[in-house]
Amino acid sequence: MESLYTEEVHASINQLMANLESLPILKSSTDSRYGLQKLKRYNHNLLSNYYIRYIDRLK
């Protein structure tokens, strides 16, 4: 059960990384930097939620 969950988490992370890699990068615009920071924050929160659920399942 635990290994299935970790496989699902890894698959989700890989999908997120693939989605990030497909986004165009705009270096000079402040809007793009703000958008990237917002996206990084969103991904951090998403990964944190996965980790919290994983820890809760171990208890």
Distance bins in CASP14 RR format, pairs under 12 A and 6 or more apart:
PFRMAT RR
TARGET T0000
AUTHOR 0000-0000-0000
RMODE 2
METHOD distances of the structure
MODEL  1
1 7 0 0 0 0 0 1 0 0 0 0 0
1 8 0 0 0 0 0 1 0 0 0 0 0
1 54 0 0 0 0 0 1 0 0 0 0 0
1 57 0 0 0 0 1 0 0 0 0 0 0
1 58 0 0 0 0 0 1 0 0 0 0 0
2 8 0 0 0 0 0 1 0 0 0 0 0
2 9 0 0 0 0 0 1 0 0 0 0 0
2 53 0 0 0 0 0 1 0 0 0 0 0
2 54 0 0 0 0 1 0 0 0 0 0 0
2 55 0 0 0 0 0 1 0 0 0 0 0
2 57 1 0 0 1 0 0 0 0 0 0 0
2 58 1 0 0 1 0 0 0 0 0 0 0
2 59 0 0 0 0 0 1 0 0 0 0 0
3 9 0 0 0 0 0 1 0 0 0 0 0
3 10 0 0 0 0 0 1 0 0 0 0 0
3 54 0 0 0 0 0 1 0 0 0 0 0
3 57 0 0 0 0 0 1 0 0 0 0 0
4 10 0 0 0 0 0 1 0 0 0 0 0
4 11 0 0 0 0 0 1 0 0 0 0 0
4 54 0 0 0 0 0 1 0 0 0 0 0
4 57 0 0 0 0 0 1 0 0 0 0 0
5 11 0 0 0 0 0 1 0 0 0 0 0
5 12 0 0 0 0 0 1 0 0 0 0 0
5 50 0 0 0 0 1 0 0 0 0 0 0
5 51 0 0 0 0 0 1 0 0 0 0 0
5 53 0 0 0 0 1 0 0 0 0 0 0
5 54 1 0 0 1 0 0 0 0 0 0 0
5 55 0 0 0 0 0 1 0 0 0 0 0
5 56 0 0 0 0 0 1 0 0 0 0 0
5 57 1 0 0 1 0 0 0 0 0 0 0
5 58 0 0 0 0 1 0 0 0 0 0 0
6 12 0 0 0 0 0 1 0 0 0 0 0
6 13 0 0 0 0 0 1 0 0 0 0 0
6 50 0 0 0 0 1 0 0 0 0 0 0
6 51 0 0 0 0 0 1 0 0 0 0 0
6 53 0 0 0 0 0 1 0 0 0 0 0
6 54 1 0 0 1 0 0 0 0 0 0 0
6 57 0 0 0 0 1 0 0 0 0 0 0
6 58 0 0 0 0 0 1 0 0 0 0 0
7 13 0 0 0 0 0 1 0 0 0 0 0
7 14 0 0 0 0 0 1 0 0 0 0 0
7 54 0 0 0 0 0 1 0 0 0 0 0
8 14 0 0 0 0 0 1 0 0 0 0 0
8 15 0 0 0 0 0 1 0 0 0 0 0
8 50 0 0 0 0 1 0 0 0 0 0 0
8 53 0 0 0 0 0 1 0 0 0 0 0
8 54 0 0 0 0 0 1 0 0 0 0 0
8 57 0 0 0 0 0 1 0 0 0 0 0
9 15 0 0 0 0 0 1 0 0 0 0 0
9 16 0 0 0 0 0 1 0 0 0 0 0
9 46 0 0 0 0 0 1 0 0 0 0 0
9 47 0 0 0 0 1 0 0 0 0 0 0
9 48 0 0 0 0 0 1 0 0 0 0 0
9 49 0 0 0 0 0 1 0 0 0 0 0
9 50 1 0 1 0 0 0 0 0 0 0 0
9 51 0 0 0 0 1 0 0 0 0 0 0
9 52 0 0 0 0 0 1 0 0 0 0 0
9 53 0 0 0 0 1 0 0 0 0 0 0
9 54 1 0 0 1 0 0 0 0 0 0 0
9 55 0 0 0 0 0 1 0 0 0 0 0
9 57 0 0 0 0 0 1 0 0 0 0 0
10 16 0 0 0 0 0 1 0 0 0 0 0
10 17 0 0 0 0 0 1 0 0 0 0 0
10 47 0 0 0 0 0 1 0 0 0 0 0
10 50 0 0 0 0 1 0 0 0 0 0 0
10 54 0 0 0 0 0 1 0 0 0 0 0
11 17 0 0 0 0 0 1 0 0 0 0 0
11 18 0 0 0 0 0 1 0 0 0 0 0
11 50 0 0 0 0 0 1 0 0 0 0 0
12 18 0 0 0 0 0 1 0 0 0 0 0
12 19 0 0 0 0 0 1 0 0 0 0 0
12 43 0 0 0 0 0 1 0 0 0 0 0
12 46 0 0 0 0 1 0 0 0 0 0 0
12 47 0 0 0 0 1 0 0 0 0 0 0
12 49 0 0 0 0 0 1 0 0 0 0 0
12 50 1 0 0 1 0 0 0 0 0 0 0
12 51 0 0 0 0 0 1 0 0 0 0 0
12 53 0 0 0 0 0 1 0 0 0 0 0
12 54 0 0 0 0 0 1 0 0 0 0 0
13 19 0 0 0 0 0 1 0 0 0 0 0
13 20 0 0 0 0 0 1 0 0 0 0 0
13 43 0 0 0 0 1 0 0 0 0 0 0
13 44 0 0 0 0 0 1 0 0 0 0 0
13 46 0 0 0 0 1 0 0 0 0 0 0
13 47 1 0 0 1 0 0 0 0 0 0 0
13 50 1 0 0 1 0 0 0 0 0 0 0
13 51 0 0 0 0 0 1 0 0 0 0 0
13 54 0 0 0 0 0 1 0 0 0 0 0
14 20 0 0 0 0 0 1 0 0 0 0 0
14 21 0 0 0 0 0 1 0 0 0 0 0
15 21 0 0 0 0 0 1 0 0 0 0 0
15 22 0 0 0 0 0 1 0 0 0 0 0
15 43 0 0 0 0 0 1 0 0 0 0 0
15 46 0 0 0 0 0 1 0 0 0 0 0
16 22 0 0 0 0 0 1 0 0 0 0 0
16 23 0 0 0 0 0 1 0 0 0 0 0
16 39 0 0 0 0 1 0 0 0 0 0 0
16 40 0 0 0 0 0 1 0 0 0 0 0
16 42 0 0 0 0 1 0 0 0 0 0 0
16 43 1 0 0 1 0 0 0 0 0 0 0
16 44 0 0 0 0 0 1 0 0 0 0 0
16 45 0 0 0 0 0 1 0 0 0 0 0
16 46 1 0 0 1 0 0 0 0 0 0 0
16 47 0 0 0 0 1 0 0 0 0 0 0
16 50 0 0 0 0 0 1 0 0 0 0 0
17 23 0 0 0 0 0 1 0 0 0 0 0
17 43 0 0 0 0 1 0 0 0 0 0 0
17 46 0 0 0 0 0 1 0 0 0 0 0
17 47 0 0 0 0 0 1 0 0 0 0 0
19 39 0 0 0 0 1 0 0 0 0 0 0
19 42 0 0 0 0 0 1 0 0 0 0 0
19 43 0 0 0 0 1 0 0 0 0 0 0
19 46 0 0 0 0 0 1 0 0 0 0 0
20 36 0 0 0 0 1 0 0 0 0 0 0
20 39 1 0 0 1 0 0 0 0 0 0 0
20 40 0 0 0 0 1 0 0 0 0 0 0
20 42 0 0 0 0 0 1 0 0 0 0 0
20 43 1 0 0 1 0 0 0 0 0 0 0
20 46 0 0 0 0 0 1 0 0 0 0 0
23 32 0 0 0 0 1 0 0 0 0 0 0
23 35 0 0 0 0 0 1 0 0 0 0 0
23 36 0 0 0 0 1 0 0 0 0 0 0
23 39 1 0 0 1 0 0 0 0 0 0 0
23 40 0 0 0 0 0 1 0 0 0 0 0
23 43 0 0 0 0 0 1 0 0 0 0 0
24 32 0 0 0 0 1 0 0 0 0 0 0
24 36 0 0 0 0 0 1 0 0 0 0 0
25 32 1 0 0 1 0 0 0 0 0 0 0
25 33 0 0 0 0 0 1 0 0 0 0 0
25 35 0 0 0 0 0 1 0 0 0 0 0
25 36 0 0 0 0 1 0 0 0 0 0 0
25 39 0 0 0 0 0 1 0 0 0 0 0
26 32 1 1 0 0 0 0 0 0 0 0 0
26 33 0 0 0 0 1 0 0 0 0 0 0
26 34 0 0 0 0 0 1 0 0 0 0 0
26 35 0 0 0 0 1 0 0 0 0 0 0
26 36 0 0 0 0 1 0 0 0 0 0 0
27 33 0 0 0 0 1 0 0 0 0 0 0
27 36 0 0 0 0 0 1 0 0 0 0 0
29 35 0 0 0 0 1 0 0 0 0 0 0
29 36 0 0 0 0 0 1 0 0 0 0 0
30 36 0 0 0 0 0 1 0 0 0 0 0
30 37 0 0 0 0 0 1 0 0 0 0 0
31 37 0 0 0 0 0 1 0 0 0 0 0
31 38 0 0 0 0 0 1 0 0 0 0 0
32 38 0 0 0 0 0 1 0 0 0 0 0
32 39 0 0 0 0 0 1 0 0 0 0 0
33 39 0 0 0 0 0 1 0 0 0 0 0
33 40 0 0 0 0 0 1 0 0 0 0 0
34 40 0 0 0 0 0 1 0 0 0 0 0
34 41 0 0 0 0 0 1 0 0 0 0 0
35 41 0 0 0 0 1 0 0 0 0 0 0
35 42 0 0 0 0 1 0 0 0 0 0 0
35 43 0 0 0 0 0 1 0 0 0 0 0
36 42 0 0 0 0 0 1 0 0 0 0 0
36 43 0 0 0 0 0 1 0 0 0 0 0
37 43 0 0 0 0 0 1 0 0 0 0 0
37 44 0 0 0 0 0 1 0 0 0 0 0
38 44 0 0 0 0 0 1 0 0 0 0 0
38 45 0 0 0 0 0 1 0 0 0 0 0
39 45 0 0 0 0 0 1 0 0 0 0 0
39 46 0 0 0 0 0 1 0 0 0 0 0
40 46 0 0 0 0 0 1 0 0 0 0 0
40 47 0 0 0 0 0 1 0 0 0 0 0
41 47 0 0 0 0 0 1 0 0 0 0 0
41 48 0 0 0 0 0 1 0 0 0 0 0
42 48 0 0 0 0 0 1 0 0 0 0 0
42 49 0 0 0 0 0 1 0 0 0 0 0
43 49 0 0 0 0 0 1 0 0 0 0 0
43 50 0 0 0 0 0 1 0 0 0 0 0
44 50 0 0 0 0 0 1 0 0 0 0 0
44 51 0 0 0 0 0 1 0 0 0 0 0
45 51 0 0 0 0 0 1 0 0 0 0 0
45 52 0 0 0 0 0 1 0 0 0 0 0
46 52 0 0 0 0 0 1 0 0 0 0 0
46 53 0 0 0 0 0 1 0 0 0 0 0
47 53 0 0 0 0 0 1 0 0 0 0 0
47 54 0 0 0 0 0 1 0 0 0 0 0
48 54 0 0 0 0 0 1 0 0 0 0 0
48 55 0 0 0 0 0 1 0 0 0 0 0
49 55 0 0 0 0 0 1 0 0 0 0 0
49 56 0 0 0 0 0 1 0 0 0 0 0
50 56 0 0 0 0 0 1 0 0 0 0 0
50 57 0 0 0 0 0 1 0 0 0 0 0
51 57 0 0 0 0 0 1 0 0 0 0 0
51 58 0 0 0 0 0 1 0 0 0 0 0
52 58 0 0 0 0 0 1 0 0 0 0 0
52 59 0 0 0 0 0 1 0 0 0 0 0
53 59 0 0 0 0 0 1 0 0 0 0 0
END
